[in-house]
Amino acid sequence: MNGAVVRARPHTYLLTRLNRNKAAVIGLGIILLLAFVAVFAPFLAPHHPYEQNPEQALLPPHPEYPCGTDDLGRCIFSRIIFGTRISLEIGIMVTAITACVGVVMGLIAGYYGRLVDEIIMRLVDILLAFPGLVLALAIAGLLGPGLFNVMLALAVVGWMGYARVVRGAVLAVKEKEFIESAKALGATDFYILTRHILPNVIAPVIVMATLGIGYVVLAAAALSFLGLGVQPPTPVWGAMLNSGKAFMRTAPHLTVFPGLAIMITVLAFNFLGDGLRDILDPRLNEREIE
């Protein structure tokens, strides 16, 4: 079993392989830093993110305001720090929901097959016929702006990829001898799915989820930029970009720093996801064994 080969390795070996991928290490370091910033945002921010000081509006970066101020005199650096908390919350929660739903649907479709498989996969095909961000825009537009509605819209359009990947992996695993042995011993379907099949198909899900967090952060920023996400004065990166676009020539720092925050966050999760893919790919592991 390919999955067993990977699981039999000590954790030190996996860490060693991760350490060889410098981009993944950099990505992990940035993610840990972002998590630290999100947790300790109230202690790290030099100013309150909602505090307005009109007489100091549109100031360029300087020691008191490291990223300058916006058109209402609010500290951009402080708002970016608090925006990190919201962005990671959306990214992690939406990805967790979509991964769980997608894995369950993929397990059911791949294991039971026939009519159940047809119903689930035709639903997946219908939803995948629409561009994900466009469908999220439509759902968010119908539900209205707000944090919960943004998360719901992104969750609705994000589970299909997980379902397709898991279904394909289940179709290959369920024909293995150890599955037939478990059935012969009277194991229930739930036991087989959770104890035998799921551990052998979870590796690509971990990679997809890591990459998916970056996509969700970017999509949430896009919805906020269009006015369909979290509403002002809540500090979110997409809304900060939207409010700063009118001052791009006179005060470019209003858009540069939130844009950099989005770019760095997405790149970090992409770097880590690529590294995890190399580590968890059983074919690469088997080559190293040989």
DRENDO-1510 file (C-alpha; in Angstrom, 1 decimal, always signed):
<recs>
REC; n; res; u; v; w
REC; 1; MET; +0.0; +0.0; +0.0 .
REC; 2; ASN; +1.4; +3.3; -1.0 .
REC; 3; GLY; -0.2; +5.2; +1.8 .
REC; 4; ALA; +1.3; +2.7; +4.3 .
REC; 5; VAL; +4.7; +3.4; +2.9 .
REC; 6; VAL; +4.4; +7.1; +3.7 .
REC; 7; ARG; +2.9; +6.5; +7.2 .
REC; 8; ALA; +5.6; +4.1; +8.2 .
REC; 9; ARG; +8.2; +6.8; +7.9 .
REC; 10; PRO; +9.3; +8.6; +11.1 .
REC; 11; HIS; +8.2; +12.2; +11.6 .
REC; 12; THR; +11.9; +13.2; +11.5 .
REC; 13; TYR; +12.1; +11.9; +7.9 .
REC; 14; LEU; +9.1; +14.0; +6.8 .
REC; 15; LEU; +10.6; +17.1; +8.5 .
REC; 16; THR; +13.9; +16.4; +6.8 .
REC; 17; ARG; +12.2; +16.3; +3.4 .
REC; 18; LEU; +10.3; +19.5; +4.2 .
REC; 19; ASN; +13.5; +21.2; +5.2 .
REC; 20; ARG; +15.0; +20.4; +1.8 .
REC; 21; ASN; +12.3; +22.5; +0.1 .
REC; 22; LYS; +13.4; +26.0; +0.9 .
REC; 23; ALA; +10.2; +27.6; -0.5 .
REC; 24; ALA; +8.1; +25.4; +1.7 .
REC; 25; VAL; +10.1; +26.3; +4.8 .
REC; 26; ILE; +9.8; +30.0; +3.9 .
REC; 27; GLY; +6.0; +29.5; +3.4 .
REC; 28; LEU; +5.7; +27.8; +6.7 .
REC; 29; GLY; +7.7; +30.5; +8.5 .
REC; 30; ILE; +5.5; +33.2; +7.0 .
REC; 31; ILE; +2.3; +31.3; +8.0 .
REC; 32; LEU; +3.5; +30.9; +11.6 .
REC; 33; LEU; +4.3; +34.6; +11.7 .
REC; 34; LEU; +0.8; +35.5; +10.3 .
REC; 35; ALA; -0.7; +33.2; +13.0 .
REC; 36; PHE; +1.3; +34.9; +15.7 .
REC; 37; VAL; +0.2; +38.4; +14.3 .
REC; 38; ALA; -3.4; +37.2; +14.2 .
REC; 39; VAL; -3.4; +35.9; +17.8 .
REC; 40; PHE; -1.6; +38.9; +19.3 .
REC; 41; ALA; -3.0; +41.6; +17.1 .
REC; 42; PRO; -4.2; +43.8; +20.0 .
REC; 43; PHE; -0.7; +43.9; +21.5 .
REC; 44; LEU; +1.2; +44.3; +18.2 .
REC; 45; ALA; -0.9; +47.1; +16.6 .
REC; 46; PRO; +0.5; +50.6; +17.5 .
REC; 47; HIS; -3.0; +52.2; +17.1 .
REC; 48; HIS; -6.6; +51.1; +17.3 .
REC; 49; PRO; -7.7; +50.0; +13.9 .
REC; 50; TYR; -10.9; +52.1; +14.1 .
REC; 51; GLU; -9.4; +55.3; +15.5 .
REC; 52; GLN; -9.9; +58.2; +13.2 .
REC; 53; ASN; -7.6; +61.3; +13.1 .
REC; 54; PRO; -8.7; +63.5; +10.2 .
REC; 55; GLU; -6.0; +66.0; +10.6 .
REC; 56; GLN; -3.4; +63.3; +9.9 .
REC; 57; ALA; -5.2; +61.8; +6.9 .
REC; 58; LEU; -3.2; +60.4; +3.9 .
REC; 59; LEU; +0.2; +60.7; +5.7 .
REC; 60; PRO; +3.0; +58.7; +4.0 .
REC; 61; PRO; +4.8; +56.0; +6.0 .
REC; 62; HIS; +6.9; +57.3; +8.9 .
REC; 63; PRO; +7.9; +55.9; +12.4 .
REC; 64; GLU; +4.6; +56.7; +14.1 .
REC; 65; TYR; +2.6; +55.2; +11.2 .
REC; 66; PRO; +4.8; +52.5; +9.5 .
REC; 67; CYS; +2.4; +52.1; +6.6 .
REC; 68; GLY; +1.0; +55.6; +6.6 .
REC; 69; THR; -2.6; +56.6; +7.2 .
REC; 70; ASP; -5.8; +56.4; +5.1 .
REC; 71; ASP; -8.2; +59.1; +4.1 .
REC; 72; LEU; -9.8; +59.1; +7.6 .
REC; 73; GLY; -6.5; +59.2; +9.4 .
REC; 74; ARG; -6.5; +55.6; +10.5 .
REC; 75; CYS; -3.3; +53.7; +10.9 .
REC; 76; ILE; -2.9; +51.3; +7.9 .
REC; 77; PHE; -0.4; +49.2; +9.6 .
REC; 78; SER; -2.8; +48.5; +12.5 .
REC; 79; ARG; -5.6; +47.8; +10.2 .
REC; 80; ILE; -3.5; +45.3; +8.2 .
REC; 81; ILE; -2.6; +43.5; +11.5 .
REC; 82; PHE; -6.2; +43.2; +12.5 .
REC; 83; GLY; -7.1; +42.2; +8.9 .
REC; 84; THR; -4.7; +39.3; +9.2 .
REC; 85; ARG; -7.0; +37.8; +11.9 .
REC; 86; ILE; -10.1; +38.1; +9.7 .
REC; 87; SER; -8.4; +36.8; +6.6 .
REC; 88; LEU; -7.0; +33.7; +8.3 .
REC; 89; GLU; -10.3; +33.1; +10.1 .
REC; 90; ILE; -12.1; +33.1; +6.7 .
REC; 91; GLY; -9.5; +31.0; +5.0 .
REC; 92; ILE; -9.2; +28.3; +7.6 .
REC; 93; MET; -12.9; +28.0; +8.4 .
REC; 94; VAL; -14.1; +27.9; +4.8 .
REC; 95; THR; -11.4; +25.5; +3.8 .
REC; 96; ALA; -12.2; +23.2; +6.8 .
REC; 97; ILE; -15.9; +23.2; +5.8 .
REC; 98; THR; -15.3; +22.6; +2.1 .
REC; 99; ALA; -12.7; +19.9; +2.8 .
REC; 100; CYS; -15.0; +18.0; +5.2 .
REC; 101; VAL; -18.0; +18.2; +2.8 .
REC; 102; GLY; -16.0; +17.3; -0.2 .
REC; 103; VAL; -14.3; +14.4; +1.5 .
REC; 104; VAL; -17.6; +12.9; +2.7 .
REC; 105; MET; -19.2; +13.3; -0.7 .
REC; 106; GLY; -16.2; +11.8; -2.4 .
REC; 107; LEU; -16.1; +8.8; +0.0 .
REC; 108; ILE; -19.8; +8.1; -0.5 .
REC; 109; ALA; -19.7; +8.5; -4.3 .
REC; 110; GLY; -16.5; +6.4; -4.7 .
REC; 111; TYR; -17.4; +3.6; -2.3 .
REC; 112; TYR; -21.1; +3.0; -3.1 .
REC; 113; GLY; -20.9; +3.9; -6.8 .
REC; 114; ARG; -23.8; +3.4; -9.2 .
REC; 115; LEU; -26.8; +5.7; -8.7 .
REC; 116; VAL; -25.3; +7.4; -5.6 .
REC; 117; ASP; -22.1; +8.1; -7.6 .
REC; 118; GLU; -24.1; +9.4; -10.6 .
REC; 119; ILE; -26.2; +11.8; -8.5 .
REC; 120; ILE; -23.2; +13.3; -6.6 .
REC; 121; MET; -20.9; +13.6; -9.5 .
REC; 122; ARG; -23.5; +15.1; -11.8 .
REC; 123; LEU; -24.2; +17.7; -9.1 .
REC; 124; VAL; -20.4; +18.3; -9.0 .
REC; 125; ASP; -20.3; +18.7; -12.8 .
REC; 126; ILE; -23.2; +21.2; -12.8 .
REC; 127; LEU; -21.5; +23.4; -10.1 .
REC; 128; LEU; -18.1; +23.1; -11.8 .
REC; 129; ALA; -19.7; +24.4; -15.1 .
REC; 130; PHE; -19.8; +27.9; -13.5 .
REC; 131; PRO; -16.6; +29.7; -12.7 .
REC; 132; GLY; -16.1; +29.5; -8.9 .
REC; 133; LEU; -15.6; +33.2; -8.2 .
REC; 134; VAL; -18.5; +34.1; -10.4 .
REC; 135; LEU; -20.8; +31.7; -8.6 .
REC; 136; ALA; -19.5; +33.0; -5.3 .
REC; 137; LEU; -20.3; +36.5; -6.4 .
REC; 138; ALA; -23.8; +35.5; -7.3 .
REC; 139; ILE; -24.4; +33.8; -4.0 .
REC; 140; ALA; -22.9; +36.7; -2.0 .
REC; 141; GLY; -25.0; +39.1; -4.0 .
REC; 142; LEU; -28.2; +37.2; -3.2 .
REC; 143; LEU; -27.4; +36.8; +0.5 .
REC; 144; GLY; -26.0; +40.3; +1.0 .
REC; 145; PRO; -22.7; +41.5; +2.4 .
REC; 146; GLY; -21.3; +40.2; +5.7 .
REC; 147; LEU; -18.7; +37.8; +7.1 .
REC; 148; PHE; -21.0; +34.8; +7.5 .
REC; 149; ASN; -22.5; +35.3; +4.0 .
REC; 150; VAL; -19.0; +35.5; +2.4 .
REC; 151; MET; -17.9; +32.3; +4.2 .
REC; 152; LEU; -21.1; +30.6; +3.1 .
REC; 153; ALA; -20.7; +31.6; -0.5 .
REC; 154; LEU; -17.1; +30.5; -0.7 .
REC; 155; ALA; -18.0; +27.2; +1.1 .
REC; 156; VAL; -20.8; +26.4; -1.4 .
REC; 157; VAL; -18.4; +26.7; -4.4 .
REC; 158; GLY; -15.3; +25.1; -2.9 .
REC; 159; TRP; -16.2; +21.5; -2.0 .
REC; 160; MET; -16.4; +20.0; -5.5 .
REC; 161; GLY; -12.7; +19.7; -6.2 .
REC; 162; TYR; -12.2; +17.7; -3.0 .
REC; 163; ALA; -15.1; +15.4; -3.9 .
REC; 164; ARG; -13.6; +14.6; -7.3 .
REC; 165; VAL; -10.1; +13.9; -6.0 .
REC; 166; VAL; -11.3; +11.8; -3.1 .
REC; 167; ARG; -13.7; +9.8; -5.3 .
REC; 168; GLY; -10.9; +9.0; -7.7 .
REC; 169; ALA; -8.7; +7.8; -4.9 .
REC; 170; VAL; -11.4; +5.7; -3.3 .
REC; 171; LEU; -12.1; +3.9; -6.6 .
REC; 172; ALA; -8.5; +2.8; -6.6 .
REC; 173; VAL; -8.2; +1.9; -2.9 .
REC; 174; LYS; -11.5; +0.0; -2.5 .
REC; 175; GLU; -10.3; -2.7; -4.9 .
REC; 176; LYS; -7.3; -3.6; -2.7 .
REC; 177; GLU; -7.1; -6.9; -0.9 .
REC; 178; PHE; -7.2; -5.5; +2.6 .
REC; 179; ILE; -10.7; -3.9; +1.9 .
REC; 180; GLU; -12.0; -7.3; +0.7 .
REC; 181; SER; -10.6; -8.8; +3.9 .
REC; 182; ALA; -12.3; -6.3; +6.1 .
REC; 183; LYS; -15.6; -7.0; +4.3 .
REC; 184; ALA; -15.1; -10.7; +4.8 .
REC; 185; LEU; -14.5; -10.2; +8.5 .
REC; 186; GLY; -17.9; -8.4; +8.8 .
REC; 187; ALA; -16.6; -4.8; +9.1 .
REC; 188; THR; -19.3; -2.2; +8.6 .
REC; 189; ASP; -19.1; +0.3; +5.8 .
REC; 190; PHE; -18.5; +3.2; +8.2 .
REC; 191; TYR; -15.6; +1.3; +9.8 .
REC; 192; ILE; -14.1; +0.5; +6.4 .
REC; 193; LEU; -14.5; +4.1; +5.2 .
REC; 194; THR; -13.0; +5.7; +8.3 .
REC; 195; ARG; -10.3; +3.2; +9.3 .
REC; 196; HIS; -9.1; +1.8; +5.9 .
REC; 197; ILE; -10.0; +4.0; +3.0 .
REC; 198; LEU; -9.9; +7.6; +4.5 .
REC; 199; PRO; -6.2; +7.3; +5.8 .
REC; 200; ASN; -5.2; +6.2; +2.3 .
REC; 201; VAL; -6.8; +9.1; +0.5 .
REC; 202; ILE; -6.2; +11.9; +2.9 .
REC; 203; ALA; -2.7; +13.0; +1.5 .
REC; 204; PRO; -4.0; +14.8; -1.5 .
REC; 205; VAL; -6.7; +16.4; +0.6 .
REC; 206; ILE; -4.1; +17.9; +2.9 .
REC; 207; VAL; -2.3; +19.4; -0.1 .
REC; 208; MET; -5.5; +20.8; -1.6 .
REC; 209; ALA; -6.6; +22.3; +1.7 .
REC; 210; THR; -3.2; +24.0; +2.2 .
REC; 211; LEU; -3.4; +25.5; -1.3 .
REC; 212; GLY; -7.1; +26.2; -0.8 .
REC; 213; ILE; -6.6; +28.5; +2.2 .
REC; 214; GLY; -4.6; +30.8; -0.1 .
REC; 215; TYR; -7.3; +30.7; -2.7 .
REC; 216; VAL; -10.0; +31.5; -0.1 .
REC; 217; VAL; -8.1; +34.4; +1.2 .
REC; 218; LEU; -7.7; +35.8; -2.3 .
REC; 219; ALA; -11.4; +35.2; -3.1 .
REC; 220; ALA; -12.6; +36.8; +0.1 .
REC; 221; ALA; -10.4; +39.8; -0.6 .
REC; 222; ALA; -12.0; +40.0; -4.1 .
REC; 223; LEU; -15.5; +39.9; -2.7 .
REC; 224; SER; -14.7; +42.6; -0.2 .
REC; 225; PHE; -13.1; +44.7; -2.9 .
REC; 226; LEU; -16.4; +44.5; -4.8 .
REC; 227; GLY; -18.4; +45.5; -1.7 .
REC; 228; LEU; -19.9; +42.0; -1.2 .
REC; 229; GLY; -17.7; +41.0; +1.7 .
REC; 230; VAL; -17.1; +42.2; +5.2 .
REC; 231; GLN; -18.2; +45.8; +5.4 .
REC; 232; PRO; -16.4; +48.9; +6.7 .
REC; 233; PRO; -15.1; +49.9; +9.1 .
REC; 234; THR; -14.0; +46.4; +9.8 .
REC; 235; PRO; -10.4; +46.1; +8.7 .
REC; 236; VAL; -10.3; +43.7; +5.8 .
REC; 237; TRP; -7.6; +43.8; +3.1 .
REC; 238; GLY; -10.0; +43.7; +0.1 .
REC; 239; ALA; -12.1; +46.6; +1.5 .
REC; 240; MET; -8.9; +48.6; +2.2 .
REC; 241; LEU; -7.9; +48.2; -1.4 .
REC; 242; ASN; -11.3; +49.4; -2.5 .
REC; 243; SER; -11.2; +52.5; -0.3 .
REC; 244; GLY; -7.7; +53.3; -1.4 .
REC; 245; LYS; -8.1; +53.0; -5.2 .
REC; 246; ALA; -9.3; +56.6; -5.4 .
REC; 247; PHE; -6.0; +57.8; -4.0 .
REC; 248; MET; -3.6; +55.6; -6.0 .
REC; 249; ARG; -1.8; +58.6; -7.5 .
REC; 250; THR; -1.7; +60.9; -4.5 .
REC; 251; ALA; -1.3; +58.2; -1.7 .
REC; 252; PRO; -0.3; +54.8; -3.3 .
REC; 253; HIS; +0.5; +53.4; +0.1 .
REC; 254; LEU; -3.3; +52.9; +0.7 .
REC; 255; THR; -3.3; +50.1; -1.8 .
REC; 256; VAL; +0.3; +48.9; -1.9 .
REC; 257; PHE; +0.5; +47.6; +1.7 .
REC; 258; PRO; -2.9; +45.7; +1.7 .
REC; 259; GLY; -2.0; +44.3; -1.7 .
REC; 260; LEU; +1.4; +43.1; -0.4 .
REC; 261; ALA; -0.4; +41.5; +2.6 .
REC; 262; ILE; -2.7; +39.5; +0.3 .
REC; 263; MET; +0.2; +38.5; -2.1 .
REC; 264; ILE; +2.5; +37.4; +0.7 .
REC; 265; THR; -0.3; +35.4; +2.4 .
REC; 266; VAL; -1.3; +33.6; -0.8 .
REC; 267; LEU; +2.3; +32.9; -1.8 .
REC; 268; ALA; +3.1; +31.4; +1.7 .
REC; 269; PHE; +0.2; +28.9; +1.5 .
REC; 270; ASN; +1.1; +28.1; -2.1 .
REC; 271; PHE; +4.8; +27.4; -1.2 .
REC; 272; LEU; +3.8; +25.2; +1.7 .
REC; 273; GLY; +1.2; +23.4; -0.3 .
REC; 274; ASP; +3.8; +22.6; -3.0 .
REC; 275; GLY; +6.2; +21.3; -0.4 .
REC; 276; LEU; +3.6; +19.1; +1.2 .
REC; 277; ARG; +2.7; +17.7; -2.2 .
REC; 278; ASP; +6.3; +16.6; -2.8 .
REC; 279; ILE; +6.5; +15.0; +0.7 .
REC; 280; LEU; +3.1; +13.2; +0.6 .
REC; 281; ASP; +3.4; +12.0; -3.0 .
REC; 282; PRO; +3.8; +8.2; -2.6 .
REC; 283; ARG; +5.6; +7.9; -6.0 .
REC; 284; LEU; +8.3; +10.2; -4.9 .
REC; 285; ASN; +8.7; +8.4; -1.6 .
REC; 286; GLU; +9.0; +5.1; -3.3 .
REC; 287; ARG; +11.7; +6.4; -5.7 .
REC; 288; GLU; +13.7; +7.5; -2.6 .
REC; 289; ILE; +13.3; +4.1; -1.0 .
REC; 290; GLU; +14.7; +2.4; -4.1 .
</recs>
